[in-house]
């Protein structure tokens, strides 16, 4: 009778070469020591083994399981749940195009379609030279810079199909590419090691890491009662923080005592109605549910 293969992986998974195993064990013990319970170190250890081979291999799963006294099934369940852990070989640069709602309508879908044609790969595909892996991702948490592309989790804001094609061409040709915000680019393996919790040793990389861009901070400045540059007349209608005096030049509320509520309230929270539910001087017991 002919043997029939069921496509099951050969067990157990092969181990790392001795010198690689020794190096990874030293790193893993450093990571594990940061946590009160060893299994809490699983996520950074998965990044550690991904930094070694570019994706989470069966050998990497075995290594994590042995270091944390887990089963390979437990490690696999976690590594396949999170999209940041790759299940197969991928490129030096992970190019992620946000296709969530705002980025999509602002051009993210068009960018993703253009890059698929330009690179000749589908979602999750890697170029033949092993440089770029293309994928669509759900949200980069940067909607005010839509459409956004990320390369190894660094931001490239306000992209267009043409600028995105130039970006991937530069990556494939080895030309220097600077993110809109954040640290200089490094390879995906180097990024994975940083995500495992090891410091970025590149000169100036940490200092180059930027914070939120100006568009992200407009809401915060408005909440603080600050005038926003370029806001025009909108700056004249900024409501000061509660408990703060009127902003300088606030003609609409000039003369109001510090802490005094404005004449017109921006929300019902700032102007509670005198009802039995909100006025302590007219207690009426528990508020009745609607329909009672």
C-alpha positions as CSV (number, residue, x, y, z in Angstrom):
1,X,0.0,0.0,0.0
2,X,1.3,3.4,-1.0
3,X,1.9,5.8,1.9
4,X,-0.3,8.8,1.8
5,X,0.9,12.2,3.1
6,X,-1.6,14.2,5.0
7,X,0.5,17.4,4.8
8,X,1.3,17.3,8.5
9,X,4.5,19.0,9.6
10,X,7.4,16.9,10.6
11,X,7.6,16.7,14.4
12,X,9.4,17.8,16.4
13,X,10.5,21.1,14.8
14,X,14.3,21.3,14.3
15,X,16.3,23.3,16.8
16,X,18.5,26.3,16.1
17,X,22.2,25.7,15.5
18,X,24.0,25.6,18.9
19,X,25.6,29.0,18.6
20,X,22.3,30.7,17.6
21,X,20.5,28.9,20.4
22,X,23.0,30.1,22.9
23,X,22.7,33.7,21.7
24,X,18.9,33.6,21.7
25,X,18.8,32.0,25.1
26,X,20.8,34.8,26.6
27,X,18.5,37.4,25.0
28,X,15.4,35.5,26.1
29,X,16.5,35.3,29.7
30,X,17.0,39.0,29.7
31,X,13.4,39.5,28.4
32,X,11.9,37.0,30.8
33,X,13.5,38.7,33.8
34,X,11.4,41.8,33.2
35,X,8.2,40.0,34.0
36,X,6.8,38.6,37.3
37,X,5.4,35.6,35.4
38,X,7.4,34.1,32.6
39,X,4.5,33.5,30.2
40,X,4.0,37.3,30.1
41,X,7.2,37.4,28.0
42,X,5.7,35.5,25.1
43,X,4.9,38.5,22.9
44,X,8.4,40.0,23.0
45,X,10.0,36.5,22.6
46,X,8.0,36.1,19.4
47,X,9.4,39.3,18.2
48,X,12.9,38.0,19.2
49,X,12.6,34.9,17.1
50,X,11.1,36.9,14.3
51,X,14.2,39.1,14.4
52,X,16.3,36.0,13.8
53,X,14.5,34.6,10.7
54,X,12.2,37.3,9.5
55,X,9.1,35.4,10.5
56,X,7.9,33.0,13.2
57,X,9.1,29.6,12.2
58,X,8.3,26.2,13.7
59,X,11.8,26.4,15.3
60,X,10.9,29.8,16.8
61,X,7.7,28.4,18.2
62,X,9.6,25.5,19.8
63,X,12.1,27.8,21.3
64,X,9.5,30.1,22.9
65,X,7.6,27.1,24.2
66,X,10.8,25.6,25.8
67,X,11.9,28.9,27.3
68,X,8.5,29.6,28.9
69,X,7.4,26.1,29.7
70,X,4.4,26.3,27.3
71,X,3.1,23.9,24.7
72,X,3.8,24.6,21.1
73,X,0.0,24.8,20.6
74,X,-0.2,27.6,23.1
75,X,2.6,29.5,21.4
76,X,1.1,28.9,18.0
77,X,-2.3,30.2,19.1
78,X,-0.8,33.5,20.1
79,X,1.6,33.9,17.1
80,X,-1.3,33.3,14.6
81,X,-3.6,35.7,16.4
82,X,-1.6,38.9,16.0
83,X,-0.9,40.2,12.5
84,X,2.5,41.6,13.5
85,X,3.9,38.0,13.6
86,X,4.6,36.7,10.1
87,X,3.8,33.1,9.3
88,X,6.1,32.9,6.2
89,X,9.2,34.5,4.7
90,X,8.7,38.2,3.9
91,X,10.6,41.2,2.7
92,X,13.1,43.5,4.3
93,X,10.4,46.2,4.2
94,X,6.8,45.6,5.2
95,X,4.8,48.2,3.3
96,X,1.4,48.5,4.8
97,X,-1.4,50.5,3.2
98,X,-4.2,51.6,5.4
99,X,-7.5,50.7,3.8
100,X,-9.7,51.5,6.7
101,X,-12.6,53.9,6.2
102,X,-11.0,57.3,6.2
103,X,-7.8,56.3,4.5
104,X,-9.7,54.3,1.9
105,X,-12.0,57.2,0.9
106,X,-9.1,59.6,0.9
107,X,-7.2,57.4,-1.6
108,X,-5.9,54.3,0.3
109,X,-7.8,51.9,-1.9
110,X,-6.3,53.5,-5.0
111,X,-2.8,53.4,-3.5
112,X,-3.1,49.7,-2.6
113,X,-4.4,48.8,-6.1
114,X,-1.6,50.8,-7.7
115,X,1.1,49.2,-5.7
116,X,-0.2,45.7,-6.4
117,X,0.0,46.4,-10.1
118,X,3.4,48.2,-9.8
119,X,5.0,45.5,-7.7
120,X,3.3,42.5,-9.3
121,X,2.2,41.0,-6.0
122,X,-1.1,40.6,-4.1
123,X,-1.9,41.2,-0.5
124,X,0.8,39.6,1.6
125,X,3.0,39.0,-1.4
126,X,6.7,39.7,-1.6
127,X,8.7,41.0,-4.5
128,X,11.1,38.5,-6.2
129,X,14.1,40.4,-4.9
130,X,12.9,39.9,-1.3
131,X,12.9,43.6,-0.6
132,X,9.2,44.5,-0.2
133,X,6.2,42.7,1.2
134,X,2.9,44.5,0.5
135,X,-0.2,44.3,2.7
136,X,-3.3,46.2,3.5
137,X,-3.8,47.0,7.2
138,X,-6.8,48.2,9.0
139,X,-5.8,51.3,10.9
140,X,-2.6,53.2,11.5
141,X,-4.1,55.5,14.1
142,X,-3.2,58.5,11.9
143,X,-6.5,59.4,10.3
144,X,-5.6,63.1,10.2
145,X,-2.8,62.4,7.8
146,X,-4.8,60.1,5.5
147,X,-4.1,58.3,3.4
148,X,-1.2,56.8,5.3
149,X,1.4,54.1,4.3
150,X,3.6,52.5,6.9
151,X,7.0,50.9,6.3
152,X,8.2,48.7,9.1
153,X,5.7,50.6,11.3
154,X,7.1,54.1,10.5
155,X,4.7,56.7,9.1
156,X,4.6,58.0,5.5
157,X,1.7,60.5,5.6
158,X,-0.5,62.0,3.0
159,X,0.5,59.6,0.3
160,X,-0.7,59.3,-3.3
161,X,-0.4,56.4,-5.8
162,X,2.6,58.1,-7.5
163,X,4.4,59.0,-4.2
164,X,3.8,55.4,-2.9
165,X,5.2,53.9,-6.1
166,X,8.3,56.2,-5.8
167,X,8.6,55.0,-2.2
168,X,8.7,51.3,-3.0
169,X,11.1,51.9,-5.9
170,X,13.5,53.7,-3.6
171,X,13.3,50.8,-1.1
172,X,14.1,48.3,-3.7
173,X,17.0,50.3,-5.1
174,X,18.5,50.8,-1.7
175,X,18.1,54.6,-1.7
176,X,17.7,56.4,1.6
177,X,14.0,56.9,2.5
178,X,12.9,59.2,5.4
179,X,9.6,58.7,7.2
180,X,7.3,61.6,7.6
181,X,7.6,61.2,11.4
182,X,9.6,58.9,13.6
183,X,13.0,57.2,13.5
184,X,15.0,56.4,10.4
185,X,14.0,53.2,8.6
186,X,15.7,49.9,9.5
187,X,15.1,46.4,8.2
188,X,12.1,44.3,9.3
189,X,14.4,42.0,11.3
190,X,16.0,45.0,13.1
191,X,12.5,46.4,13.8
192,X,11.5,43.1,15.3
193,X,14.4,43.2,17.7
194,X,13.5,46.7,18.8
195,X,9.9,45.5,19.4
196,X,11.3,42.7,21.5
197,X,12.5,45.4,23.9
198,X,16.1,45.9,23.0
199,X,17.4,49.4,22.5
200,X,17.9,50.9,19.1
201,X,21.7,51.3,18.9
202,X,21.8,53.4,15.7
203,X,23.3,56.9,16.4
204,X,20.6,59.5,16.6
205,X,17.7,57.1,16.0
206,X,16.0,57.6,19.4
207,X,16.4,61.4,19.2
208,X,14.9,61.4,15.8
209,X,11.7,59.7,17.0
210,X,9.0,62.4,16.8
211,X,5.6,62.8,18.5
212,X,2.2,63.6,17.1
213,X,2.1,65.9,14.1
214,X,0.4,69.3,14.2
215,X,-2.8,68.0,12.8
216,X,-3.1,65.6,15.7
217,X,-2.7,68.3,18.2
218,X,-5.3,70.7,17.0
219,X,-8.0,69.1,19.2
220,X,-5.8,69.2,22.2
221,X,-5.0,72.9,21.7
222,X,-8.7,73.6,21.3
223,X,-9.5,71.7,24.5
224,X,-6.9,73.9,26.3
225,X,-8.5,77.1,25.0
226,X,-5.6,78.0,22.8
227,X,-5.9,79.8,19.6
228,X,-4.9,77.6,16.7
229,X,-2.6,79.2,14.0
230,X,-4.3,79.5,10.7
231,X,-7.8,78.9,12.2
232,X,-9.0,82.3,11.2
233,X,-12.3,83.3,12.9
234,X,-12.5,79.9,14.6
235,X,-9.7,81.1,17.0
236,X,-12.1,83.8,18.2
237,X,-14.7,81.2,19.4
238,X,-12.4,79.0,21.4
239,X,-14.1,78.1,24.7
240,X,-11.6,78.4,27.7
241,X,-11.1,75.4,30.0
242,X,-13.4,75.2,32.9
243,X,-12.1,77.1,35.9
244,X,-9.8,79.2,33.7
245,X,-10.2,82.9,33.0
246,X,-11.1,84.2,29.5
247,X,-8.5,84.0,26.8
248,X,-6.7,87.2,26.0
249,X,-8.7,89.1,23.4
250,X,-11.8,86.9,23.9
251,X,-14.2,89.6,23.0
252,X,-17.3,87.4,23.2
253,X,-16.7,86.6,26.9
254,X,-14.7,89.7,27.9
255,X,-15.4,90.9,31.4
256,X,-16.4,87.5,32.7
257,X,-15.0,86.6,36.1
258,X,-12.4,83.8,36.3
259,X,-14.2,80.5,36.4
260,X,-17.6,82.0,35.5
261,X,-19.5,80.0,32.9
262,X,-19.9,81.5,29.4
263,X,-23.2,83.0,28.5
264,X,-23.8,80.3,26.0
265,X,-22.8,76.8,26.9
266,X,-21.1,74.4,24.4
267,X,-22.8,71.4,25.8
268,X,-25.4,70.2,28.3
269,X,-22.6,68.9,30.4
270,X,-21.5,72.5,31.0
271,X,-25.1,73.7,31.5
272,X,-27.0,71.0,33.5
273,X,-30.7,71.5,33.6
274,X,-32.5,72.1,36.9
275,X,-34.3,68.8,37.2
276,X,-35.0,66.5,40.0
277,X,-32.2,64.3,38.6
278,X,-29.6,67.0,38.5
279,X,-30.5,69.6,41.1
280,X,-29.4,68.7,44.6
281,X,-31.7,71.3,46.1
282,X,-34.8,69.5,44.8
283,X,-34.2,65.8,45.7
284,X,-36.8,63.4,44.3
285,X,-35.2,60.1,45.1
286,X,-33.9,57.7,42.4
287,X,-34.6,58.7,38.8
288,X,-37.3,56.6,37.3
289,X,-36.5,54.5,34.3
290,X,-38.1,55.5,31.0
291,X,-41.6,54.1,30.7
292,X,-42.1,53.7,34.5
